[in-house]
Amino acid sequence: MAGTGKAHLRNGEALLRVEDLVVQFPVGRTGLVVNAVSGISLDVLKGETLGLVGESGCGKSTTGRAIMQLPRPNSGSVQFEGKELTAMAGDEMREARTRMQMIFQDPVSSLNPRRKVRDIVMEPLTIWDRGTKADRSKLVDRVLEEVGIDPQRASESQPHQFSGGQCQRISIARSLVLDPSLIICDEPVSALDVSVQAQVLNLLEDLKARYGLTMIFIAHDLAVVKNISDRVAVMYLGKICEVARSDDLYHEPAHHYTNVLLQSIPVPDPDVAVQRRAIEGEPPSPVLPPSGCRFHTRCPAAAARCSAEEPQLREIGDGHFVACHYPVHGGEAPVTVRSSGTAA
């Protein structure tokens, strides 16, 4: 199956570069597979935050986990700090994972309920034998204080004695103690109250600047992604359909799917007239995805070409890329842009 193209990949050295990533899961003994991620490519420069958005089931979280090689992708390339992760195994892969950490959606279930919080944060340092015991203790106390957790209380309490927002702060502290260069945030605020979400997002921004972090921020809340991301990639049914700088994407979306997502954001003003474009039908099955553009079965601008040709990502503006034959703006795609690479 053709990918969505690599026109959006930038020249130069990226901290993370993913090409033609494919992740499939077998469906019992039927011989069928779930096409969770279908040949996507993306890159993240050092110090950048890439937002990865899309509706539930589009493959966002699977992409994040496949970058960590959990699970290993069926095919494709994942280069991190100049090293090919898909070629690593055993201790080499474990060592590489110390440089990239993950923050999960449910902070409570990601923490060991039987251990004291301070021991949970200390554990990565103990496993990798980093520094002396005194050095480890000093580092853990400092990181806990930086995320807003009292070290004394952390040494006496278990995760269930903290709120959801505090547990997420603990998870962030645990991800920082090994001094990673990349953090993959898998919907880290979706389980939190709105006021707590803002606190955690501000904390992540502060820590990003303080530690020089690079982040992939996975979410389905576009308002959250806009505030924290430098660049945003929009996914639909295992494919990337649009990539742009955060402000450009929200100001002038080009893909019809992105346009619908943005129009679905609630406006906190009862006097504002909201005009939303209707979207028909349900997302197709990832087991048997539609031919051509995967969004054509629900797209208001779909034409015959959309079911026959898979659109490739192409640049329609400065750093703005879209995979659509008939985008909202940017002009019709040339007829030579085909998934098979053949001209019309």
C-alpha positions in Angstrom: 0.0 0.0 0.0 1.3 3.4 -0.9 2.1 5.8 1.9 1.0 9.4 2.1 4.3 10.8 0.8 7.3 12.5 2.2 7.1 16.0 0.8 6.7 17.3 4.3 9.9 15.8 5.7 12.6 18.5 6.1 16.2 18.4 5.0 18.8 18.4 7.7 19.2 16.5 10.9 16.0 15.7 12.8 16.0 14.2 16.3 13.4 11.8 15.2 12.6 10.7 11.6 9.9 8.2 10.8 9.5 6.9 7.2 6.8 4.6 5.8 5.7 3.3 9.2 3.3 0.4 9.0 1.6 -1.3 12.0 -0.9 -4.1 11.5 -2.7 -6.3 14.0 -4.0 -9.8 13.0 -7.8 -10.4 13.4 -7.8 -13.9 15.0 -7.4 -16.6 12.5 -9.3 -14.9 9.7 -6.2 -13.9 7.8 -7.4 -10.2 8.0 -5.4 -7.5 9.7 -6.3 -4.2 11.3 -4.4 -1.5 9.4 -3.7 0.7 12.4 -0.9 2.8 10.8 -0.5 2.7 7.0 2.8 4.0 5.7 3.1 7.4 7.5 6.2 9.6 7.6 7.0 12.4 10.0 10.0 14.2 11.5 10.6 16.2 14.7 13.5 18.7 15.1 15.3 19.1 18.3 13.4 21.4 20.7 10.2 21.1 18.7 6.7 19.9 19.8 4.8 18.0 17.2 1.1 17.7 17.8 -0.6 14.5 16.5 -4.3 14.8 16.3 -7.4 12.9 14.9 -10.5 11.2 16.1 -10.4 8.1 18.2 -9.1 5.0 16.4 -7.1 6.9 13.8 -3.8 5.4 14.9 -2.3 8.3 17.0 -1.4 6.2 20.1 -0.3 3.3 18.0 2.1 5.6 16.2 3.6 6.8 19.5 4.0 3.3 20.8 5.5 2.0 17.5 8.1 4.8 17.7 9.1 3.3 21.1 9.1 -0.2 19.4 6.2 -1.2 21.6 4.9 -2.9 19.5 7.5 -3.2 16.8 6.2 -1.9 13.4 5.6 -4.3 10.6 7.7 -2.2 8.3 9.2 1.2 8.0 12.1 3.2 9.4 12.4 4.9 12.8 15.6 6.9 13.2 16.3 8.5 16.6 19.4 10.5 17.3 20.8 9.2 14.1 20.3 5.5 15.0 17.8 3.1 13.4 15.6 1.7 16.2 14.0 -1.0 14.1 17.4 -2.7 13.8 18.0 -2.7 17.5 17.2 -5.5 20.0 17.8 -6.6 23.6 20.0 -4.4 25.7 20.7 -2.0 22.9 17.0 -1.2 22.5 16.6 -0.9 26.3 19.4 1.6 26.4 17.9 3.7 23.6 14.6 3.9 25.4 16.2 5.7 28.3 16.6 8.7 25.9 12.9 8.7 25.0 10.2 8.4 27.6 6.4 8.2 27.4 3.6 9.8 29.5 0.3 7.9 29.4 -3.3 8.9 29.3 -4.4 7.4 32.6 -1.8 8.5 35.2 -3.2 6.4 38.0 -3.1 3.1 36.3 0.4 3.8 34.9 1.8 4.0 38.5 2.5 0.9 40.7 -0.3 1.0 43.3 1.8 -0.9 45.9 4.9 1.3 46.0 5.6 4.7 47.5 5.6 7.5 45.0 9.2 8.5 45.7 10.3 4.9 45.1 8.4 4.9 41.7 10.2 8.0 40.6 13.5 6.6 41.9 13.2 3.2 40.1 14.6 4.2 36.7 17.7 5.6 38.3 18.1 2.4 40.4 17.6 0.1 37.5 20.3 1.9 35.4 22.5 2.5 38.4 22.8 6.2 37.8 25.1 8.0 40.3 25.4 7.3 44.0 22.5 6.7 46.3 22.9 10.2 47.6 22.9 11.6 44.0 19.8 9.7 43.1 18.0 10.9 46.2 18.9 14.5 45.6 17.8 14.3 41.9 14.5 12.7 42.7 13.7 15.4 45.4 14.6 18.2 42.9 12.5 16.7 40.1 9.5 16.1 42.4 9.7 19.8 43.6 9.9 21.0 40.0 6.6 19.2 39.1 4.9 20.5 42.2 5.0 17.4 44.4 6.2 17.5 48.0 9.1 15.0 48.3 8.3 14.3 52.0 4.7 13.4 51.2 5.9 11.3 48.2 8.1 9.2 50.4 5.2 8.4 52.7 2.3 8.0 50.2 1.1 5.7 47.5 -0.4 6.8 44.1 -4.1 6.4 45.3 -3.5 9.0 47.9 -3.0 11.7 45.2 -5.4 13.3 42.8 -5.4 12.5 39.0 -3.6 15.7 38.3 -1.0 15.0 40.9 -0.5 11.5 39.6 0.2 12.9 36.1 2.8 15.2 37.7 4.4 12.2 39.3 4.4 10.4 35.9 6.1 13.4 34.3 8.7 13.4 37.1 9.4 9.7 36.5 9.9 10.4 32.8 12.4 13.2 33.5 14.8 11.5 35.9 16.8 9.7 33.1 17.3 13.0 31.3 15.6 12.0 28.0 15.8 14.1 24.8 12.3 13.0 23.5 9.0 12.6 25.5 5.9 11.1 23.8 2.8 12.4 25.5 -0.1 10.1 24.8 -3.2 12.2 25.6 -1.7 13.2 29.0 -4.5 15.6 30.0 -7.6 14.0 28.5 -8.5 12.3 31.8 -8.1 15.5 33.8 -10.5 18.4 34.7 -10.1 21.5 32.4 -8.5 23.6 35.1 -6.0 20.8 35.9 -5.3 20.4 32.2 -4.1 24.0 32.0 -1.8 23.5 35.0 -0.3 20.3 33.5 0.1 21.9 30.0 1.9 24.9 31.6 4.1 22.6 33.5 5.1 20.7 30.4 5.9 24.0 28.6 8.1 25.1 31.6 9.9 21.7 31.7 10.4 21.7 28.0 12.3 25.0 28.2 14.2 24.0 31.3 15.3 20.6 30.1 15.6 21.3 26.4 13.0 18.7 25.6 11.5 17.6 22.3 7.9 16.3 22.4 5.3 14.5 20.5 1.9 15.5 21.9 -0.9 13.1 21.0 -4.4 14.3 21.6 -7.9 14.5 20.1 -8.6 17.9 21.7 -7.5 20.4 19.1 -7.7 23.4 21.4 -5.1 21.7 23.7 -2.8 20.8 20.8 -2.9 24.4 19.4 -1.5 25.8 22.7 1.4 23.5 23.1 2.5 22.5 19.5 4.9 24.1 17.1 3.8 21.9 14.2 0.6 19.7 13.9 0.0 16.5 11.9 -3.6 15.4 11.4 -4.3 11.7 11.1 -7.3 9.9 9.7 -7.7 6.1 9.6 -3.9 5.4 9.7 -2.9 8.1 7.3 -1.6 11.6 7.7 -3.8 14.0 5.8 -2.4 17.4 6.7 0.8 18.9 8.2 1.3 22.6 9.1 2.6 25.0 11.7 0.1 25.3 14.5 -1.1 28.8 13.7 -1.4 28.1 10.0 -3.4 25.0 10.5 -5.9 26.6 12.8 -6.2 29.8 10.8 -6.7 28.2 7.4 -7.2 24.4 7.3 -6.8 22.9 3.9 -8.1 19.3 4.3 -11.8 18.8 4.6 -11.3 16.5 7.5 -9.2 19.1 9.4 -11.9 21.7 8.6 -14.6 19.5 10.1 -12.5 18.9 13.2 -11.9 22.6 13.8 -15.6 23.4 13.3 -16.5 20.9 16.0 -14.6 22.8 18.7 -17.2 24.3 21.0 -17.3 28.2 21.2 -17.7 29.4 24.8 -20.0 32.3 23.8 -23.8 31.8 23.5 -24.1 34.9 21.3 -21.8 33.6 18.5 -23.5 32.0 15.6 -21.7 28.7 14.9 -21.8 27.3 11.4 -20.8 23.7 11.2 -20.3 21.6 8.1 -22.1 18.3 8.4 -20.1 15.1 8.0 -21.9 12.0 6.9 -21.5 8.4 8.0 -19.1 6.6 10.3 -15.4 6.0 10.0 -14.7 3.0 7.7 -13.2 -0.1 9.2 -9.4 -0.2 9.4 -9.7 -3.9 8.5 -11.0 -3.1 5.0 -10.2 0.6 4.4 -11.6 2.3 1.3 -9.6 2.7 -1.8 -8.1 6.0 -2.9 -8.5 8.7 -0.3 -9.7 7.1 2.9 -11.8 10.1 3.8 -13.8 10.1 0.5 -16.7 8.1 1.9 -17.5 11.0 4.3 -16.0 14.0 2.5 -18.4 16.7 1.3 -16.1 17.5 -1.7 -15.5 13.9 -2.9 -15.4 13.1 -6.6 -14.8 10.0 -8.7 -11.1 10.7 -8.6 -11.0 10.5 -4.8 -12.0 6.8 -4.8 -9.5 5.8 -7.5 -6.4 7.7 -6.6 -4.7 8.0 -3.2 -3.6 11.6 -2.7 -0.1 12.3 -1.7 1.1 15.1 0.6 2.0 18.2 -1.4 2.9 21.7 -0.3 0.3 24.4 -0.8 1.9 27.1 1.3 5.0 27.8 3.3 5.4 24.6 5.4 1.8 23.7 4.8 1.2 20.2 3.3 -2.1 18.5 2.5 -3.1 15.1 1.0 -6.2 16.0 -0.9 -7.2 16.2 -4.5 -9.6 19.0 -3.9 -8.6 20.9 -0.7 -10.4 23.7 0.9 -7.7 26.0 -0.5 -4.5 25.5 -2.4 -5.9 24.4 -5.8 -6.6 21.0 -7.3 -3.8 18.4 -7.1 -2.1 17.7 -10.4 -3.4 14.6 -12.1 0.1 13.1 -12.1 -0.1 12.7 -8.3 -1.1 9.1 -7.9 -0.4 6.4 -5.3 1.1 4.2 -8.0 3.4 6.9 -9.2 2.1 6.7 -12.8 1.1 9.7 -14.8 -2.4 10.2 -16.1 
